[in-house]
Amino acid sequence: AHENCPRAGLFADGKNSHEFGEPYCMGLLGCKGPISHCDVPKRGFVEGVGGCPSMGSPCIGCTEPEFPDEPYGPFLKKAPAGFFVMEKIHSIPGSLEAVWGRIKEKLVGRDI
């Protein structure tokens, strides 16, 4: 569900909700989207409408065969950290490339 989540870009930017009702990534509030394999955020529940994160609720992983057992329950317990750590590690090369690109833009036309 994480790949299709309307809030996934906020996760990539490090913007996390700390309370319900905030418009950021809900990983810290127990969202199980990163460990769920569900396209509901993309297709919606009923006639293309709905989906936990698009309606303001963390994903609880209800489409998974293991639901409601661990790691999907208890519902509002944070998902295992492994996914979040690996996603941050995978984002490092892109972040470094973006920073290097900005540095090169500033150096163009200067004698180095």
C-alpha positions in Angstrom: 0.0 0.0 0.0 2.9 2.3 0.7 3.9 2.6 -3.0 0.4 3.9 -3.9 -0.2 6.0 -0.8 -1.0 9.6 -1.4 1.2 10.4 1.6 4.3 8.4 0.4 6.1 11.5 -0.9 5.7 13.1 2.6 7.5 10.0 4.0 10.3 10.5 1.6 10.6 14.1 2.7 10.7 13.1 6.4 7.3 14.6 7.1 5.5 12.4 9.6 2.2 12.9 11.5 2.6 12.8 15.2 -1.1 13.1 15.9 -4.2 11.9 14.1 -5.6 14.5 11.8 -2.2 15.8 10.5 -1.8 15.5 6.7 1.6 13.7 6.7 2.9 10.1 6.6 1.3 8.0 9.3 4.1 5.5 9.7 4.7 6.7 13.3 1.0 6.3 14.1 0.9 2.6 13.3 0.4 2.6 9.5 1.0 -0.9 8.1 1.1 0.3 4.5 4.9 -0.3 4.2 4.4 -4.0 5.0 1.1 -4.5 3.2 0.7 -5.5 -0.4 -2.5 -3.8 -1.3 -3.5 -1.4 -4.1 -6.5 0.2 -2.2 -4.9 3.6 -2.0 -4.7 3.6 -5.8 -8.0 2.0 -6.7 -10.1 2.8 -3.7 -12.6 0.6 -1.8 -16.0 1.4 -3.3 -16.3 2.6 -6.9 -12.8 4.0 -6.8 -13.4 6.0 -3.6 -11.7 5.5 -0.2 -8.7 3.8 1.1 -7.3 4.2 4.6 -4.7 6.9 4.1 -6.7 8.9 1.6 -9.5 9.0 4.2 -7.2 10.0 7.1 -6.6 6.7 8.7 -3.4 4.6 8.9 -3.5 1.4 6.9 -4.1 -1.6 9.2 -3.1 -4.3 6.6 -6.6 -5.8 6.5 -5.9 -7.4 3.0 -3.0 -9.4 4.3 -3.5 -13.2 5.1 -1.9 -12.8 8.5 -4.3 -10.0 9.5 -5.1 -9.4 12.4 -2.1 -11.2 13.8 1.4 -9.8 14.2 2.8 -7.7 12.6 -0.5 -6.2 11.6 -1.9 -6.2 15.1 -2.3 -4.4 17.4 -3.6 -1.9 14.8 -1.9 1.3 16.0 1.5 -0.2 16.9 4.2 1.1 14.6 5.2 -1.3 11.8 8.6 -3.1 12.0 11.4 -0.6 11.6 13.2 -2.7 9.0 11.2 -1.3 6.1 11.6 2.3 7.1 15.4 1.9 7.6 15.9 0.2 4.2 13.8 2.8 2.4 15.8 5.6 3.9 19.1 3.9 3.0 17.8 3.4 -0.6 17.0 7.2 -0.8 20.6 8.2 0.1 22.1 8.0 -3.5 19.3 10.1 -5.0 19.7 12.7 -2.2 23.4 12.9 -2.7 23.0 13.2 -6.5 20.5 16.0 -6.0 22.9 17.9 -3.7 25.8 17.4 -6.1 23.7 18.7 -8.9 22.9 21.9 -7.0 26.6 22.4 -6.1 27.6 22.0 -9.8 24.9 24.5 -10.8 26.4 27.1 -8.4 30.0 26.4 -9.6 29.2 26.8 -13.3 31.0 29.8 -14.6 33.4 30.1 -11.7 37.1 29.4 -11.8 37.7 26.5 -9.5 
